[in-house]
Structure formats: C-alpha cells, structure tokens
Amino acid sequence: MKPVGFIGLGAMGKPMAKNLVKAGYSLVVYDVNPSPVEELVSLGAVKADCSREVAEACETLVTMMPNSPHVEAVLMDPDGVLAGLASGGIIIDMSTIAPNAAKNFAGKAAAQGVTILDAPVTGGVVGAVSGTLTIMVGGPKEALDRVMPLLEAMGKTIVHVGPSGAGQTVKMANQIMVGISYAAVAEAWTIGVKAGADPTLMYEVLSKGAARCFAIERVPDTVLPGSFEPGFMIDLQHKDLCIAMETSKELNIPLNLTSIALQYYEAARCLGFGRKDHSAVIKVLEHITNVDTRAKTS
Ligand code: NAD
C-alpha cells in the first residue's frame, strides 16, 4: 500500500499525523517548519522537501493549514500537490477555510481527476491528541468511504454533510456558535461581577441551567483561574468569524450577533491577546471596565 501524505504539522496536524502513525500508516510529511517534521521522522515518517514531493509518493494525503491562502499555495503552487498527485488521488483538506474557497479548490482538482474532500474538525488540540475529533465532510461520498479508516484514526464522529464545501459550511456554523458563546460569557461574567455576584457561584448556577454551553463549561479552567493559554487561539476564532462575515455578504444573510462578536475578537487582538485562548476575549471587557472576574480566594 502507498504511504499517506500529511502536509501541515502544526498544533493540530502534528498530533493527528502521530495518530496515523500509531494506527499503522506509513507517512510522507512536509511542513515549512522543520521541527515537527523531524519529530514525525523520528517516529518513522519520511520527510519530503515540498508538497509536490508528498503528492508524488501518495494516492491520499491530508492538508492541515491555517487558512485558505495557505491551502491554495500548498495545492496550486508549481511545487504544490496538484503538480504531483496522479489522477484518482484524494486530498483530505482538514483546515478550516471559507466554504467558497473549498468548492473552488475542489473544482480545479476535479479538472485533473483528483478529488478534494473538505473535512474540517472540531474538538481542539485535546481531540487531535486523543484521536476523538468530530469531522464534518463535504464532497463525494464514494471518496469518503475510501478514506474512512484514515479519518477513524483521527476522529470519533465522522459525518458526511453534503457536496464539496458542505463540511466548511457546517464548520462555519459551529464557529459562529462558539465565537458568540465566548463573547456572551465575557459579557455575563463582567456585568455579573460588577453587580456584586461571585464569579465561582455564577459558574455553579449557569453551568447547570438553560445557559449551559461549552464556553461556560470551560470557565473553571479559563476565566476563574485567569488561565488563557490555548486551546484555540483568538487569532483563529477571529479568522473563522471573518469567514462567516465574508460568506454572509456573498449570500445576503445578516449576521448581526456574529459581527458584534467579531469586534470583541478584533479588540482582543489589538490588546495583544491574539495568541491566547479564545476565552481570553473576556479580557477586552475587563480592560474597559476594570472588573476582575477571577475566582475570589476567600
Ligand atoms: P498551526 O498554525 O499550528 O499549524 C499550521 C501548520 O501549517 C504550521 O505548522 C505551518 O508551518 C504549516 N504551514 C503553513 N503554510 C505552509 C505551507 N505553505 N506549506 C507547508 N506547511 C505550511 O494551526 P493549527 O492550530 O494546527 O490549525 C490548523 C487548522 O485547523 C486551522 O484552519 C484552524 O482553524 C483549524 N482548527 C484548529 C483548532 C485548534 O484548536 N488549534 C481546532 C479546530 C480546528
């Protein structure tokens, strides 16, 4: 069996690639950053010097890039995947990018007999390490059936959600919910504490009632101790809400709450919190109001 390619060994891609090695796959890997490549090579993977070299060695490969322009470069550059992958090959793009970009890339690849599945993930670095990601897949079902064992080595819930771009569409909806939830926690905790509520007792109540959500579940690990190491970075949340806003313009769908939440993430980046966890969006309101939402020690 030919090896599987993996391009993009960052916070998510590296543990996902390691899970493929653990599951017995032979990997050919590439990243512009040599350090994670070396780590994978020490586990038995073979290093390639560009994306085209990965593609020449494989029939199936995974890409895990920050955003659409990176995916475009990896696929379309003269030394990119499409210059090396033979007809019949499958690219599984697990990055979170704009739905329209995903459709566009899939169309260009189809013209040379290559299938791209858009397969973004949710579950964060923890899910990437434990192999329990939720993966939403857009593209031809037959291609998904062929690569299902590969996805099962990285994720627990794998759902075919429709044609090309549908995976990114569902991921965009996920990120709207997540981005607004963290902004809502920021507002609720800031006004609650300013009005005299205890931040820990607020958590005990809000996490058990109708308001409960993932952003609230994480309050004891983030807001209360003031621990904002990522996790999922403000910069990525900002990127994902920008994708939602661009798509809203294309489709003439107003996204009022998303546009307001985006301003909080914009402000967080302004304050230098771009590389902090997205729960750090609360620091924007703390900065403006001088309210401290950390757990009281007494
Ligand atoms: P990251 O920045 O840590 O990793 C991206 C990797 O791509 C880096 O190692 C970088 O060197 C590499 N890269 C960039 N351009 C390249 C190129 N031209 N050729 C080869 N390699 C290149 O990002 P991440 O946190 O791993 O996220 C990847 C994607 O997954 C993003 O779209 C993100 O939105 C999504 N995602 C992230 C998380 C998370 O918790 N971090 C959770 C779910 C989804």
Residues whose N, C-alpha, C, O or C-beta is under 5 A from the ligand:
A	BS01	NAD	G8 L9 G10 A11 M12 G13 Y30 D31 V32 N33 M64 M65 P66 N67 H70 A73 V74 M94 S95 T96 V121 T122 G124 V125 G231 F232 L236
